[in-house]
Amino acid sequence: MKSAYDIILKPVISEAAIENMQQKKYTFKVASDANKIEIKKAVEEIFKVEVDKVTTISVKSKPKRMGYHKGSTSEWKKAIVKLTPASKTIEFFDSLM
């Protein structure tokens, strides 16, 4: 059995993610084999909030070049978690707004 910290890897901080925080939507990088139910339970356990909806996106790799060398970025999974209106906000993200 995975722990909640094995499922939620790190928060994603970008312009789009910060704009979604006003609607109580938070973005996380998650384990690629995690499903929506596991992500919901992990966020509720770690941050002590009530989750309304989870949306997952598989981010594909992109080709990158550094001079002569060619490569690509790694593939990863992103989860956008929407909290219930009655739930409190996640304190970690409050300092970013």
C-alpha atoms as an extended CHARMM CRD file, in Angstrom:
* protein
*
        97  EXT
         1         1  MET       CA              0.0000000000        0.0000000000        0.0000000000  PROA      1               0.0000000000
         2         2  LYS       CA              1.3440000000        3.3940000000       -0.9810000000  PROA      2               0.0000000000
         3         3  SER       CA              1.4450000000        6.2640000000        1.4630000000  PROA      3               0.0000000000
         4         4  ALA       CA             -0.1100000000        9.6260000000        0.6180000000  PROA      4               0.0000000000
         5         5  TYR       CA              3.3630000000       11.1010000000        0.1440000000  PROA      5               0.0000000000
         6         6  ASP       CA              4.1770000000        8.4870000000       -2.5100000000  PROA      6               0.0000000000
         7         7  ILE       CA              1.1180000000        9.5790000000       -4.5160000000  PROA      7               0.0000000000
         8         8  ILE       CA              1.4140000000       13.3850000000       -4.2270000000  PROA      8               0.0000000000
         9         9  LEU       CA              4.9460000000       14.1930000000       -5.4150000000  PROA      9               0.0000000000
        10        10  LYS       CA              5.0270000000       18.0040000000       -5.4720000000  PROA      10              0.0000000000
        11        11  PRO       CA              2.8590000000       21.0600000000       -6.1710000000  PROA      11              0.0000000000
        12        12  VAL       CA              2.8630000000       22.6200000000       -9.6210000000  PROA      12              0.0000000000
        13        13  ILE       CA              3.3690000000       26.3810000000       -9.5080000000  PROA      13              0.0000000000
        14        14  SER       CA              2.6680000000       28.1260000000      -12.8140000000  PROA      14              0.0000000000
        15        15  GLU       CA              0.6110000000       31.1050000000      -13.9650000000  PROA      15              0.0000000000
        16        16  ALA       CA             -2.3680000000       28.9280000000      -14.8530000000  PROA      16              0.0000000000
        17        17  ALA       CA             -2.1700000000       27.0670000000      -11.5370000000  PROA      17              0.0000000000
        18        18  ILE       CA             -2.0710000000       30.3140000000       -9.5470000000  PROA      18              0.0000000000
        19        19  GLU       CA             -5.1070000000       31.6760000000      -11.4250000000  PROA      19              0.0000000000
        20        20  ASN       CA             -7.0720000000       28.4970000000      -10.5670000000  PROA      20              0.0000000000
        21        21  MET       CA             -6.3630000000       28.9180000000       -6.8430000000  PROA      21              0.0000000000
        22        22  GLN       CA             -9.0440000000       31.6130000000       -6.6010000000  PROA      22              0.0000000000
        23        23  GLN       CA            -11.6330000000       28.9360000000       -7.5180000000  PROA      23              0.0000000000
        24        24  LYS       CA            -10.1600000000       26.4820000000       -4.9520000000  PROA      24              0.0000000000
        25        25  LYS       CA             -8.4270000000       24.4180000000       -7.6390000000  PROA      25              0.0000000000
        26        26  TYR       CA             -4.9130000000       23.2040000000       -6.8080000000  PROA      26              0.0000000000
        27        27  THR       CA             -2.4290000000       21.5020000000       -9.1270000000  PROA      27              0.0000000000
        28        28  PHE       CA             -0.0470000000       18.6930000000       -8.1340000000  PROA      28              0.0000000000
        29        29  LYS       CA              2.4790000000       16.4140000000       -9.8110000000  PROA      29              0.0000000000
        30        30  VAL       CA              1.3880000000       12.8790000000       -8.9060000000  PROA      30              0.0000000000
        31        31  ALA       CA              2.6340000000        9.3240000000       -9.3680000000  PROA      31              0.0000000000
        32        32  SER       CA              1.9970000000        8.1160000000      -12.9040000000  PROA      32              0.0000000000
        33        33  ASP       CA              0.1680000000        4.9810000000      -11.7280000000  PROA      33              0.0000000000
        34        34  ALA       CA             -2.1150000000        6.7860000000       -9.2350000000  PROA      34              0.0000000000
        35        35  ASN       CA             -5.8510000000        6.9490000000       -9.9400000000  PROA      35              0.0000000000
        36        36  LYS       CA             -8.3620000000        9.6630000000       -9.0200000000  PROA      36              0.0000000000
        37        37  ILE       CA             -9.6060000000        7.9250000000       -5.8680000000  PROA      37              0.0000000000
        38        38  GLU       CA             -6.0630000000        7.5170000000       -4.5080000000  PROA      38              0.0000000000
        39        39  ILE       CA             -5.2600000000       11.1530000000       -5.3050000000  PROA      39              0.0000000000
        40        40  LYS       CA             -8.4250000000       12.3530000000       -3.5440000000  PROA      40              0.0000000000
        41        41  LYS       CA             -7.6620000000       10.3400000000       -0.3900000000  PROA      41              0.0000000000
        42        42  ALA       CA             -4.0160000000       11.4760000000       -0.3820000000  PROA      42              0.0000000000
        43        43  VAL       CA             -4.8810000000       15.1960000000       -0.6250000000  PROA      43              0.0000000000
        44        44  GLU       CA             -7.5380000000       14.8610000000        2.0870000000  PROA      44              0.0000000000
        45        45  GLU       CA             -5.0710000000       13.0520000000        4.3580000000  PROA      45              0.0000000000
        46        46  ILE       CA             -2.1080000000       15.4010000000        3.8560000000  PROA      46              0.0000000000
        47        47  PHE       CA             -3.8650000000       18.7860000000        3.8620000000  PROA      47              0.0000000000
        48        48  LYS       CA             -7.0060000000       17.9750000000        5.9710000000  PROA      48              0.0000000000
        49        49  VAL       CA             -9.4370000000       19.3750000000        3.3610000000  PROA      49              0.0000000000
        50        50  GLU       CA            -12.5500000000       18.0920000000        1.5650000000  PROA      50              0.0000000000
        51        51  VAL       CA            -12.0470000000       17.2830000000       -2.1240000000  PROA      51              0.0000000000
        52        52  ASP       CA            -14.9700000000       17.7140000000       -4.5330000000  PROA      52              0.0000000000
        53        53  LYS       CA            -13.4300000000       16.6780000000       -7.8760000000  PROA      53              0.0000000000
        54        54  VAL       CA            -10.1300000000       15.4020000000       -9.2870000000  PROA      54              0.0000000000
        55        55  THR       CA             -9.0430000000       15.8760000000      -12.9030000000  PROA      55              0.0000000000
        56        56  THR       CA             -5.9250000000       14.1010000000      -14.1860000000  PROA      56              0.0000000000
        57        57  ILE       CA             -3.7830000000       14.8970000000      -17.2080000000  PROA      57              0.0000000000
        58        58  SER       CA             -0.9080000000       12.8390000000      -18.6300000000  PROA      58              0.0000000000
        59        59  VAL       CA              1.7520000000       15.3160000000      -19.7620000000  PROA      59              0.0000000000
        60        60  LYS       CA              3.6200000000       13.9170000000      -22.7630000000  PROA      60              0.0000000000
        61        61  SER       CA              7.3300000000       14.3850000000      -23.4020000000  PROA      61              0.0000000000
        62        62  LYS       CA              8.5620000000       17.2000000000      -25.6170000000  PROA      62              0.0000000000
        63        63  PRO       CA             11.6810000000       17.2300000000      -27.7840000000  PROA      63              0.0000000000
        64        64  LYS       CA             14.4520000000       19.4890000000      -26.4730000000  PROA      64              0.0000000000
        65        65  ARG       CA             17.8600000000       20.4670000000      -27.8310000000  PROA      65              0.0000000000
        66        66  MET       CA             20.9480000000       21.7230000000      -26.1080000000  PROA      66              0.0000000000
        67        67  GLY       CA             23.3890000000       22.6210000000      -28.8380000000  PROA      67              0.0000000000
        68        68  TYR       CA             24.2750000000       19.5100000000      -30.7980000000  PROA      68              0.0000000000
        69        69  HSD       CA             22.6340000000       17.1000000000      -28.3770000000  PROA      69              0.0000000000
        70        70  LYS       CA             19.0030000000       16.0860000000      -28.7600000000  PROA      70              0.0000000000
        71        71  GLY       CA             16.7610000000       14.7280000000      -26.0570000000  PROA      71              0.0000000000
        72        72  SER       CA             13.3080000000       14.9900000000      -24.5900000000  PROA      72              0.0000000000
        73        73  THR       CA             11.6230000000       15.9120000000      -21.3360000000  PROA      73              0.0000000000
        74        74  SER       CA             10.1710000000       13.1780000000      -19.1660000000  PROA      74              0.0000000000
        75        75  GLU       CA              6.4980000000       12.2290000000      -19.1400000000  PROA      75              0.0000000000
        76        76  TRP       CA              4.5510000000       12.8730000000      -15.9240000000  PROA      76              0.0000000000
        77        77  LYS       CA              1.0190000000       13.0030000000      -14.5510000000  PROA      77              0.0000000000
        78        78  LYS       CA             -0.7030000000       16.1480000000      -13.3230000000  PROA      78              0.0000000000
        79        79  ALA       CA             -3.7760000000       16.3120000000      -11.0820000000  PROA      79              0.0000000000
        80        80  ILE       CA             -6.0470000000       19.3400000000      -10.6340000000  PROA      80              0.0000000000
        81        81  VAL       CA             -7.9250000000       19.0230000000       -7.3520000000  PROA      81              0.0000000000
        82        82  LYS       CA            -11.0810000000       21.0760000000       -6.7360000000  PROA      82              0.0000000000
        83        83  LEU       CA            -12.1300000000       21.5600000000       -3.1140000000  PROA      83              0.0000000000
        84        84  THR       CA            -15.7010000000       21.8030000000       -1.8250000000  PROA      84              0.0000000000
        85        85  PRO       CA            -17.0360000000       25.3170000000       -1.0980000000  PROA      85              0.0000000000
        86        86  ALA       CA            -17.2260000000       24.5130000000        2.6370000000  PROA      86              0.0000000000
        87        87  SER       CA            -13.6120000000       23.2990000000        2.7700000000  PROA      87              0.0000000000
        88        88  LYS       CA            -10.7660000000       25.4590000000        4.0030000000  PROA      88              0.0000000000
        89        89  THR       CA             -7.9640000000       26.4380000000        1.6170000000  PROA      89              0.0000000000
        90        90  ILE       CA             -4.5670000000       24.7290000000        1.5020000000  PROA      90              0.0000000000
        91        91  GLU       CA             -2.2320000000       26.8380000000        3.6260000000  PROA      91              0.0000000000
        92        92  PHE       CA              0.8750000000       26.1100000000        1.5200000000  PROA      92              0.0000000000
        93        93  PHE       CA             -0.6270000000       27.9110000000       -1.5030000000  PROA      93              0.0000000000
        94        94  ASP       CA             -1.9810000000       30.9220000000        0.4550000000  PROA      94              0.0000000000
        95        95  SER       CA              1.4110000000       32.6450000000        0.4560000000  PROA      95              0.0000000000
        96        96  LEU       CA              1.5440000000       32.5110000000       -3.3640000000  PROA      96              0.0000000000
        97        97  MET       CA             -1.6600000000       34.4740000000       -3.9400000000  PROA      97              0.0000000000
